[in-house]
Amino acid sequence: MRNYHDPVYKRVRSIVLKRDKNCCQMPHCKSKKRLHVHHIRPWSKASSLRFEPTNLITLCHKCHESIKDQEHIYESLFMGIVRNNENNS
């Protein structure tokens, strides 16, 4: 069970939002509203990556909902975006 109040999760979430400049990273979106920090490799399947910033990306609510049940399709795209953002931080 996820604990969104966990200090470790809150710290990592803050790092990811800052790295992603507090905007949705879905190409052609860039919304700054209703932001979520999405696990690229799922929380349930990659427990060792749960708090790893390179496995997290910022998405707005709308984009996050649009990829539901299709996360695997976006994995390499999101990993590339994160790598680029990490290099430009």
All heavy atoms as an XYZ file, in Angstrom:
748
protein
N       0.840     -1.188      0.000
C       0.000      0.000      0.000
C       0.881      1.247      0.000
O       1.839      1.348      0.748
C      -0.891     -0.026      1.253
C      -1.778      1.149      1.402
S      -3.291      0.812      0.560
C      -4.188      2.262      0.901
N       0.547      2.183     -0.849
C       1.291      3.428     -0.938
C       0.931      4.371      0.185
O      -0.223      4.505      0.543
C       0.970      4.134     -2.251
C       1.963      3.842     -3.310
C       1.568      4.549     -4.550
N       1.100      3.522     -5.473
C       1.125      3.640     -6.767
N       1.553      4.743     -7.318
N       0.719      2.673     -7.520
N       1.938      5.030      0.712
C       1.732      6.051      1.729
C       2.238      7.368      1.153
O       3.436      7.630      1.128
C       2.479      5.699      3.011
C       2.359      6.775      4.065
O       1.703      7.794      3.869
N       3.009      6.562      5.184
N       1.311      8.179      0.661
C       1.681      9.442      0.031
C       2.239     10.453      1.033
O       2.778     11.470      0.636
C       0.487     10.034     -0.720
C       0.081      9.184     -1.899
C      -1.037      8.363     -1.841
C       0.830      9.187     -3.071
C      -1.403      7.585     -2.930
C       0.471      8.411     -4.167
C      -0.651      7.614     -4.080
O      -1.002      6.838     -5.159
N       2.124     10.156      2.319
C       2.649     11.043      3.359
C       4.026     10.605      3.846
O       4.623     11.271      4.690
C       1.660     11.126      4.530
C       0.320     11.624      4.104
N       0.101     12.911      3.674
C      -0.867     10.983      3.999
C      -1.162     13.059      3.339
N      -1.771     11.908      3.522
N       4.515      9.501      3.305
C       5.840      9.002      3.658
C       6.875     10.077      3.305
O       6.907     10.566      2.175
C       6.099      7.724      2.857
C       7.472      7.125      3.095
O       8.409      7.855      3.488
O       7.609      5.915      2.873
N       7.721     10.464      4.253
C       8.709     11.508      3.992
C       9.648     11.184      2.821
O      10.056     12.079      2.086
C       9.499     11.633      5.292
C       8.732     10.895      6.318
C       7.774      9.978      5.624
N       9.980      9.914      2.646
C      10.863      9.521      1.533
C      10.143      9.771      0.209
O      10.707     10.351     -0.721
C      11.302      8.042      1.654
C      12.118      7.615      0.445
C      12.078      7.820      2.935
N       8.884      9.341      0.118
C       8.110      9.557     -1.103
C       7.949     11.051     -1.375
O       8.130     11.504     -2.508
C       6.738      8.877     -1.019
C       5.905      9.172     -2.235
C       6.167      8.539     -3.450
C       4.883     10.119     -2.196
C       5.432      8.830     -4.584
C       4.142     10.414     -3.323
C       4.421      9.766     -4.515
O       3.691     10.066     -5.634
N       7.643     11.817     -0.350
C       7.452     13.262     -0.528
C       8.736     13.930     -1.025
O       8.697     14.808     -1.892
C       6.992     13.892      0.780
C       5.555     13.530      1.129
C       5.185     14.013      2.504
C       4.397     15.289      2.395
N       3.829     15.712      3.670
N       9.874     13.504     -0.500
C      11.156     14.072     -0.916
C      11.439     13.740     -2.375
O      11.803     14.609     -3.173
C      12.291     13.564     -0.023
C      13.657     14.158     -0.368
C      14.771     13.609      0.505
N      14.918     12.165      0.435
C      15.501     11.514     -0.584
N      15.981     12.173     -1.598
N      15.599     10.198     -0.559
N      11.257     12.481     -2.751
C      11.520     12.064     -4.134
C      10.543     12.746     -5.090
O      10.934     13.198     -6.170
C      11.451     10.521     -4.270
C      11.523     10.093     -5.716
C      12.559      9.878     -3.464
N       9.297     12.861     -4.693
C       8.301     13.542     -5.523
C       8.728     14.989     -5.773
O       8.665     15.487     -6.901
C       6.935     13.490     -4.835
C       5.830     14.087     -5.666
C       4.471     13.940     -4.944
N       3.395     14.293     -5.822
C       2.994     15.549     -6.100
N       3.625     16.562     -5.547
N       2.006     15.780     -6.923
N       9.204     15.638     -4.752
C       9.679     17.017     -4.869
C      10.868     17.116     -5.830
O      10.936     18.037     -6.661
C      10.062     17.541     -3.488
O      10.601     18.814     -3.574
N      11.783     16.177     -5.747
C      12.943     16.138     -6.643
C      12.493     15.995     -8.094
O      12.985     16.688     -8.982
C      13.895     14.981     -6.246
C      14.585     15.297     -4.924
C      14.908     14.679     -7.345
C      15.295     14.112     -4.296
N      11.544     15.098     -8.332
C      11.063     14.840     -9.694
C      10.331     16.058    -10.251
O      10.565     16.458    -11.395
C      10.181     13.576     -9.729
C       9.498     13.400    -11.084
C      11.017     12.349     -9.389
N       9.472     16.657     -9.455
C       8.753     17.848     -9.920
C       9.730     18.970    -10.277
O       9.576     19.638    -11.304
C       7.753     18.318     -8.866
C       6.522     17.431     -8.687
C       5.770     17.819     -7.426
C       5.618     17.504     -9.904
N      10.745     19.151     -9.459
C      11.746     20.186     -9.736
C      12.508     19.861    -11.016
O      12.698     20.724    -11.870
C      12.704     20.317     -8.552
C      13.746     21.392     -8.738
C      14.641     21.514     -7.525
C      15.690     22.590     -7.757
N      16.619     22.672     -6.645
N      12.958     18.630    -11.135
C      13.699     18.215    -12.343
C      12.873     18.447    -13.611
O      13.378     18.882    -14.634
C      14.059     16.726    -12.241
C      14.802     16.183    -13.454
C      14.734     14.680    -13.578
N      13.383     14.236    -13.844
C      12.913     13.048    -13.477
N      13.665     12.188    -12.823
N      11.659     12.711    -13.765
N      11.563     18.168    -13.509
C      10.661     18.292    -14.658
C      10.042     19.683    -14.778
O       9.110     19.890    -15.549
C       9.567     17.224    -14.571
C      10.114     15.801    -14.707
O      11.263     15.643    -15.159
O       9.371     14.857    -14.356
N      10.589     20.622    -14.026
C      10.167     22.027    -14.067
C       8.664     22.214    -13.811
O       8.013     23.067    -14.402
C      10.586     22.671    -15.386
C      12.105     22.695    -15.552
C      12.525     23.316    -16.844
C      14.018     23.447    -17.015
N      14.884     22.453    -16.507
N       8.133     21.375    -12.936
C       6.731     21.465    -12.512
C       5.751     21.532    -13.684
O       4.788     22.288    -13.662
C       6.520     22.660    -11.581
C       7.145     22.404    -10.232
O       6.717     21.522     -9.502
N       8.176     23.154     -9.910
N       6.024     20.717    -14.705
C       5.062     20.638    -15.806
C       5.030     19.227    -16.386
O       5.992     18.460    -16.269
C       5.326     21.693    -16.869
S       6.780     21.466    -17.846
N       3.908     18.917    -16.999
C       3.692     17.607    -17.606
C       4.756     17.361    -18.664
O       5.060     18.232    -19.480
C       2.296     17.561    -18.218
S       1.896     15.977    -18.990
N       5.311     16.165    -18.657
C       6.370     15.799    -19.587
C       5.872     15.045    -20.817
O       6.669     14.672    -21.682
C       7.439     14.972    -18.857
C       8.133     15.736    -17.753
C       8.832     16.968    -18.279
O       9.777     16.884    -19.052
N       8.351     18.147    -17.867
N       4.559     14.850    -20.921
C       4.020     14.216    -22.118
C       4.277     15.173    -23.289
O       3.981     16.368    -23.174
C       2.524     13.957    -21.962
C       1.907     13.237    -23.148
S       2.492     11.553    -23.366
C       1.399     10.673    -22.269
N       4.865     14.668    -24.370
C       5.129     15.552    -25.504
C       3.871     16.327    -25.917
O       2.778     15.775    -25.957
C       5.580     14.590    -26.611
C       6.198     13.455    -25.849
C       5.339     13.314    -24.612
N       4.047     17.587    -26.171
C       2.997     18.508    -26.631
C       1.983     18.879    -25.560
O       0.933     19.415    -25.887
C       2.278     17.976    -27.879
C       3.221     17.546    -28.955
N       4.052     18.416    -29.621
C       3.501     16.319    -29.465
C       4.779     17.749    -30.497
N       4.474     16.474    -30.417
N       2.249     18.618    -24.316
C       1.304     19.004    -23.261
C       1.834     20.202    -22.482
O       1.370     21.305    -22.654
C       0.980     17.842    -22.321
S      -0.242     18.299    -21.060
N       2.765     19.974    -21.572
C       3.399     21.007    -20.730
C       2.448     21.668    -19.724
O       2.719     22.753    -19.242
C       4.084     22.086    -21.586
C       5.169     21.536    -22.494
C       6.226     20.779    -21.729
C       7.292     20.230    -22.661
N       8.092     19.190    -22.053
N       1.332     21.028    -19.398
C       0.414     21.567    -18.386
C       1.121     21.672    -17.040
O       1.991     20.865    -16.712
C      -0.806     20.656    -18.255
O      -1.649     21.118    -17.218
N       0.724     22.656    -16.262
C       1.262     22.843    -14.913
C       0.184     22.615    -13.856
O       0.381     22.932    -12.692
C       1.849     24.245    -14.785
C       3.090     24.439    -15.645
C       3.690     25.812    -15.455
C       4.959     25.944    -16.231
N       6.157     25.708    -15.458
N      -0.949     22.069    -14.261
C      -2.075     21.860    -13.352
C      -2.283     20.379    -13.055
O      -2.050     19.540    -13.906
C      -3.353     22.432    -13.963
C      -3.284     23.923    -14.186
C      -4.550     24.432    -14.800
C      -4.447     25.930    -15.036
N      -5.614     26.442    -15.722
N      -2.711     20.103    -11.826
C      -3.060     18.746    -11.390
C      -1.968     17.738    -11.729
O      -2.205     16.739    -12.397
C      -4.398     18.322    -11.976
C      -5.548     19.198    -11.526
C      -6.880     18.724    -12.042
N      -7.246     17.481    -11.366
C      -8.213     16.677    -11.790
N      -8.920     16.968    -12.844
N      -8.488     15.570    -11.137
N      -0.769     18.012    -11.252
C       0.381     17.176    -11.580
C       0.457     15.917    -10.729
O       0.216     15.949     -9.529
C       1.670     17.986    -11.438
C       1.787     19.196    -12.356
C       3.065     19.960    -12.053
C       1.725     18.796    -13.818
N       0.829     14.833    -11.380
C       1.047     13.542    -10.735
C       2.497     13.144    -10.997
O       3.057     13.512    -12.023
C       0.162     12.462    -11.355
C      -1.300     12.696    -11.196
N      -2.189     11.663    -11.114
C      -2.043     13.820    -11.126
C      -3.412     12.143    -10.994
N      -3.349     13.455    -11.008
N       3.068     12.378    -10.104
C       4.381     11.799    -10.340
C       4.135     10.323    -10.629
O       3.702      9.563     -9.768
C       5.333     12.031     -9.148
C       6.642     11.288     -9.363
C       5.602     13.519     -8.977
N       4.373      9.968    -11.875
C       4.059      8.633    -12.402
C       5.266      7.707    -12.334
O       6.380      8.114    -12.666
C       3.592      8.789    -13.861
C       3.481      7.508    -14.606
N       2.498      6.589    -14.338
C       4.230      7.006    -15.620
C       2.649      5.549    -15.174
N       3.689      5.789    -15.951
N       5.032      6.470    -11.909
C       6.073      5.441    -11.919
C       6.138      4.850    -13.326
O       5.159      4.282    -13.808
C       5.762      4.337    -10.910
C       5.986      4.760     -9.504
N       5.037      5.433     -8.779
C       7.068      4.623     -8.704
C       5.523      5.690     -7.576
N       6.754      5.220     -7.507
N       7.273      4.991    -13.975
C       7.438      4.478    -15.334
C       7.361      2.961    -15.325
O       6.607      2.372    -16.087
C       8.763      4.979    -15.946
C       8.748      6.511    -16.015
C       8.986      4.350    -17.314
C      10.084      7.148    -16.352
N       8.153      2.343    -14.479
C       7.994      0.901    -14.232
C       7.099      0.801    -13.013
O       7.398      1.392    -11.975
C       9.351      0.251    -14.005
C      10.168      0.253    -15.272
C      11.355     -0.666    -15.190
N      12.112     -0.588    -16.420
C      13.367     -0.185    -16.515
N      14.038      0.176    -15.438
N      13.971     -0.135    -17.674
N       6.011      0.078    -13.121
C       4.958      0.109    -12.093
C       5.427     -0.163    -10.665
O       6.312     -0.986    -10.431
C       3.981     -0.983    -12.544
C       4.235     -1.139    -13.996
C       5.694     -0.848    -14.205
N       4.778      0.537     -9.750
C       4.998      0.400     -8.309
C       4.937     -1.070     -7.904
O       5.777     -1.551     -7.159
C       3.929      1.224     -7.591
C       3.849      1.085     -6.114
C       3.163      0.137     -5.411
C       4.450      1.939     -5.139
N       3.304      0.343     -4.060
C       4.090      1.452     -3.868
C       5.254      3.064     -5.217
C       4.505      2.051     -2.698
C       5.664      3.659     -4.045
C       5.298      3.154     -2.800
N       3.941     -1.788     -8.403
C       3.717     -3.180     -7.997
C       4.724     -4.158     -8.593
O       4.927     -5.234     -8.054
C       2.307     -3.615     -8.394
O       2.148     -3.526     -9.800
N       5.363     -3.789     -9.703
C       6.253     -4.721    -10.392
C       7.733     -4.380    -10.248
O       8.583     -5.183    -10.627
C       5.898     -4.780    -11.873
C       4.520     -5.349    -12.108
C       4.173     -5.363    -13.563
C       2.756     -5.900    -13.733
N       2.267     -5.723    -15.081
N       8.037     -3.202     -9.738
C       9.438     -2.784     -9.633
C       9.677     -2.149     -8.268
O       9.989     -0.967     -8.163
C       9.768     -1.812    -10.763
N       9.550     -2.948     -7.236
C       9.648     -2.410     -5.872
C      10.994     -1.748     -5.593
O      11.059     -0.785     -4.829
C       9.356     -3.490     -4.838
O      10.283     -4.542     -4.943
N      12.062     -2.205     -6.228
C      13.370     -1.596     -5.986
C      13.487     -0.201     -6.611
O      14.405      0.548     -6.283
C      14.489     -2.488     -6.517
O      14.406     -2.581     -7.926
N      12.562      0.150     -7.494
C      12.601      1.450     -8.176
C      11.546      2.421     -7.661
O      11.394      3.509     -8.215
C      12.406      1.251     -9.684
C      13.460      0.401    -10.384
C      13.065      0.167    -11.832
C      14.818      1.051    -10.283
N      10.847      2.062     -6.619
C       9.738      2.891     -6.132
C      10.145      4.314     -5.788
O       9.386      5.242     -6.008
C       9.088      2.235     -4.917
C       8.278      1.030     -5.295
C       7.637      0.388     -4.101
N       6.839     -0.751     -4.551
C       6.290     -1.625     -3.744
N       6.447     -1.499     -2.432
N       5.581     -2.615     -4.220
N      11.318      4.494     -5.248
C      11.760      5.817     -4.811
C      12.965      6.301     -5.616
O      13.723      7.153     -5.167
C      12.064      5.798     -3.315
C      10.881      5.367     -2.496
C      10.858      4.139     -1.857
C       9.769      6.185     -2.376
C       9.756      3.733     -1.116
C       8.661      5.788     -1.640
C       8.658      4.565     -1.011
N      13.123      5.785     -6.813
C      14.227      6.145     -7.691
C      13.756      7.214     -8.673
O      12.879      6.952     -9.501
C      14.702      4.892     -8.444
C      15.779      5.129     -9.447
C      17.003      5.791     -8.852
O      17.500      5.307     -7.822
O      17.445      6.797     -9.432
N      14.300      8.429     -8.581
C      13.841      9.513     -9.468
C      13.889      9.183    -10.956
O      13.063      9.669    -11.723
C      14.783     10.670     -9.131
C      15.219     10.406     -7.733
C      15.303      8.905     -7.629
N      14.835      8.333    -11.372
C      14.915      7.992    -12.794
C      13.778      7.077    -13.245
O      13.609      6.851    -14.441
C      16.268      7.336    -13.135
O      16.435      6.169    -12.337
C      17.411      8.303    -12.917
N      12.989      6.571    -12.311
C      11.814      5.762    -12.648
C      10.527      6.577    -12.503
O       9.438      6.027    -12.585
C      11.741      4.507    -11.772
C      10.619      3.587    -12.207
O      10.484      3.272    -13.380
N       9.783      3.189    -11.266
N      10.645      7.860    -12.295
C       9.472      8.711    -12.074
C       9.455      9.857    -13.074
O      10.503     10.386    -13.442
C       9.499      9.266    -10.650
C       9.424      8.213     -9.553
C       9.905      8.780     -8.232
C       8.009      7.695     -9.422
N       8.250     10.231    -13.493
C       8.088     11.328    -14.440
C       6.825     12.098    -14.088
O       5.855     11.517    -13.579
C       8.044     10.808    -15.894
C       8.156     11.958    -16.896
C       6.814      9.950    -16.146
C       8.461     11.497    -18.317
N       6.827     13.385    -14.344
C       5.686     14.239    -14.048
C       4.699     14.214    -15.211
O       5.079     14.442    -16.363
C       6.150     15.694    -13.806
O       7.135     15.687    -12.765
C       4.990     16.588    -13.420
N       3.444     13.916    -14.877
C       2.352     13.951    -15.855
C       1.183     14.699    -15.244
O       0.934     14.590    -14.043
C       1.892     12.537    -16.218
C       2.900     11.611    -16.879
C       2.300     10.223    -17.056
C       3.360     12.164    -18.220
N       0.447     15.426    -16.065
C      -0.779     16.046    -15.568
C      -1.845     14.951    -15.434
O      -1.695     13.847    -15.970
C      -1.249     17.165    -16.509
S      -1.864     16.601    -18.103
N      -2.895     15.273    -14.726
C      -3.969     14.305    -14.493
C      -4.507     13.745    -15.806
O      -4.683     12.534    -15.955
C      -5.092     14.970    -13.688
C      -6.276     14.079    -13.494
N      -6.274     13.035    -12.603
C      -7.489     14.078    -14.091
C      -7.438     12.428    -12.655
N      -8.197     13.036    -13.556
N      -4.756     14.614    -16.766
C      -5.337     14.195    -18.048
C      -4.410     13.213    -18.781
O      -4.867     12.165    -19.261
C      -5.605     15.420    -18.914
C      -6.253     15.109    -20.227
C      -6.529     16.386    -21.012
C      -7.116     16.075    -22.369
N      -7.308     17.278    -23.164
N      -3.120     13.535    -18.869
C      -2.173     12.646    -19.544
C      -1.978     11.348    -18.767
O      -1.856     10.273    -19.365
C      -0.845     13.355    -19.772
S      -0.944     14.669    -21.015
N      -1.965     11.444    -17.454
C      -1.818     10.255    -16.627
C      -2.986      9.299    -16.869
O      -2.790      8.096    -17.048
C      -1.735     10.658    -15.156
C      -1.120      9.632    -14.275
N      -1.342      9.614    -12.923
C      -0.271      8.604    -14.525
C      -0.674      8.605    -12.389
N      -0.010      7.976    -13.335
N      -4.188      9.841    -16.920
C      -5.370      9.015    -17.195
C      -5.327      8.436    -18.611
O      -5.764      7.307    -18.830
C      -6.645      9.835    -17.010
C      -6.979     10.113    -15.554
C      -7.301      8.862    -14.764
O      -8.114      8.031    -15.237
O      -6.729      8.689    -13.663
N      -4.781      9.189    -19.562
C      -4.778      8.745    -20.959
C      -3.873      7.531    -21.199
O      -4.060      6.818    -22.186
C      -4.375      9.881    -21.899
O      -2.985     10.114    -21.851
N      -2.908      7.298    -20.324
C      -2.003      6.156    -20.513
C      -2.376      4.951    -19.650
O      -1.719      3.919    -19.726
C      -0.531      6.548    -20.268
C      -0.282      6.870    -18.790
C      -0.108      7.678    -21.178
C       1.175      6.890    -18.409
N      -3.415      5.090    -18.872
C      -3.829      4.011    -17.960
C      -3.996      2.700    -18.731
O      -4.611      2.670    -19.792
C      -5.132      4.398    -17.264
C      -5.453      3.547    -16.086
C      -6.597      4.126    -15.308
C      -6.738      3.380    -14.013
N      -7.578      4.074    -13.075
N      -3.426      1.649    -18.201
C      -3.427      0.303    -18.779
C      -2.621      0.203    -20.078
O      -2.699     -0.790    -20.773
C      -4.852     -0.219    -18.998
C      -5.645     -0.308    -17.704
O      -5.043     -0.658    -16.670
O      -6.850     -0.021    -17.725
N      -1.860      1.239    -20.409
C      -1.000      1.235    -21.592
C       0.412      1.702    -21.228
O       1.186      2.073    -22.103
C      -1.557      2.190    -22.647
C      -2.959      1.895    -23.090
C      -3.421      2.945    -24.066
O      -2.926      3.013    -25.192
N      -4.338      3.792    -23.654
N       0.709      1.683    -19.943
C       1.971      2.227    -19.458
C       3.183      1.646    -20.169
O       4.138      2.358    -20.461
C       2.103      2.019    -17.948
C       1.177      2.862    -17.122
C      -0.164      2.208    -16.821
O      -0.528      1.217    -17.495
O      -0.848      2.686    -15.907
N       3.140      0.346    -20.471
C       4.278     -0.323    -21.104
C       4.610      0.287    -22.472
O       5.759      0.305    -22.886
C       4.018     -1.824    -21.235
C       2.846     -2.148    -22.110
N       1.543     -1.989    -21.688
C       2.784     -2.581    -23.389
C       0.730     -2.327    -22.666
N       1.451     -2.683    -23.711
N       3.633      0.830    -23.154
C       3.842      1.446    -24.464
C       4.712      2.702    -24.338
O       5.489      3.021    -25.240
C       2.489      1.796    -25.121
C       1.714      0.515    -25.420
C       2.679      2.634    -26.376
C       0.280      0.748    -25.841
N       4.591      3.391    -23.216
C       5.272      4.673    -23.012
C       6.609      4.550    -22.282
O       7.309      5.549    -22.120
C       4.353      5.622    -22.236
C       3.144      6.013    -23.036
C       1.973      5.273    -22.968
C       3.171      7.119    -23.874
C       0.864      5.626    -23.720
C       2.073      7.484    -24.629
C       0.919      6.723    -24.544
O      -0.166      7.072    -25.294
N       6.966      3.350    -21.842
C       8.152      3.190    -21.000
C       9.418      3.754    -21.646
O      10.134      4.547    -21.033
C       8.358      1.718    -20.636
C       9.481      1.509    -19.665
C       9.606      0.076    -19.191
O       8.582     -0.601    -18.999
O      10.762     -0.351    -19.023
N       9.721      3.393    -22.873
C      10.980      3.872    -23.464
C      10.922      5.369    -23.756
O      11.931      6.061    -23.588
C      11.357      3.064    -24.708
O      10.638      3.456    -25.836
N       9.782      5.896    -24.163
C       9.627      7.342    -24.374
C       9.913      8.090    -23.080
O      10.713      9.026    -23.045
C       8.221      7.672    -24.867
C       7.864      9.167    -24.897
C       8.689      9.905    -25.950
C       6.379      9.351    -25.129
N       9.260      7.658    -21.986
C       9.427      8.328    -20.700
C      10.855      8.203    -20.177
O      11.395      9.158    -19.626
C       8.426      7.798    -19.676
C       6.999      8.187    -19.942
C       5.967      7.502    -19.331
C       6.671      9.233    -20.786
C       4.644      7.858    -19.539
C       5.350      9.594    -21.022
C       4.331      8.901    -20.392
N      11.483      7.051    -20.361
C      12.869      6.881    -19.912
C      13.789      7.839    -20.660
O      14.695      8.422    -20.059
C      13.333      5.433    -20.101
C      12.612      4.456    -19.206
S      12.842      4.807    -17.478
C      13.694      3.376    -16.966
N      13.553      8.032    -21.941
C      14.352      8.973    -22.728
C      14.162     10.413    -22.252
O      15.134     11.168    -22.157
N      12.923     10.774    -21.964
C      12.634     12.125    -21.459
C      13.333     12.346    -20.128
O      13.947     13.396    -19.899
C      11.113     12.347    -21.359
C      10.496     12.404    -22.758
C      10.802     13.625    -20.572
C       8.962     12.335    -22.770
N      13.245     11.363    -19.250
C      13.880     11.477    -17.932
C      15.397     11.607    -18.085
O      16.013     12.457    -17.427
C      13.500     10.285    -17.017
C      14.398     10.201    -15.804
C      12.037     10.388    -16.619
N      16.000     10.785    -18.941
C      17.457     10.876    -19.167
C      17.840     12.279    -19.642
O      18.805     12.858    -19.164
C      17.921      9.833    -20.192
C      18.380      8.526    -19.594
C      19.085      7.649    -20.590
N      18.306      7.360    -21.784
C      17.383      6.417    -21.887
N      17.113      5.646    -20.854
N      16.739      6.230    -23.013
N      17.069     12.800    -20.568
C      17.323     14.150    -21.081
C      17.193     15.190    -19.970
O      18.029     16.080    -19.841
C      16.370     14.453    -22.233
C      16.687     15.773    -22.890
O      17.807     16.018    -23.298
N      15.689     16.626    -22.993
N      16.143     15.075    -19.163
C      15.933     16.017    -18.058
C      17.043     15.913    -17.020
O      17.470     16.929    -16.472
C      14.569     15.794    -17.401
C      13.421     16.229    -18.288
O      13.627     16.815    -19.351
N      12.211     15.913    -17.884
N      17.487     14.699    -16.738
C      18.580     14.495    -15.773
C      19.848     15.165    -16.282
O      20.576     15.796    -15.510
C      18.843     12.999    -15.550
C      17.747     12.269    -14.811
C      17.883     12.369    -13.308
O      19.004     12.392    -12.800
O      16.826     12.422    -12.650
N      20.124     15.048    -17.564
C      21.334     15.633    -18.153
C      21.268     17.157    -18.185
O      22.302     17.808    -18.183
C      21.572     15.090    -19.568
C      21.976     13.644    -19.565
O      22.507     13.129    -18.584
N      21.706     12.953    -20.648
N      20.057     17.706    -18.232
C      19.893     19.149    -18.313
C      19.603     19.802    -16.956
O      19.327     20.996    -16.911
C      18.782     19.500    -19.303
C      19.171     19.152    -20.720
O      20.320     19.290    -21.096
N      18.222     18.672    -21.495
N      19.654     19.026    -15.888
C      19.376     19.588    -14.547
C      20.589     20.293    -13.999
O      21.689     19.958    -14.213
C      18.989     18.490    -13.562
O      17.846     17.829    -13.967
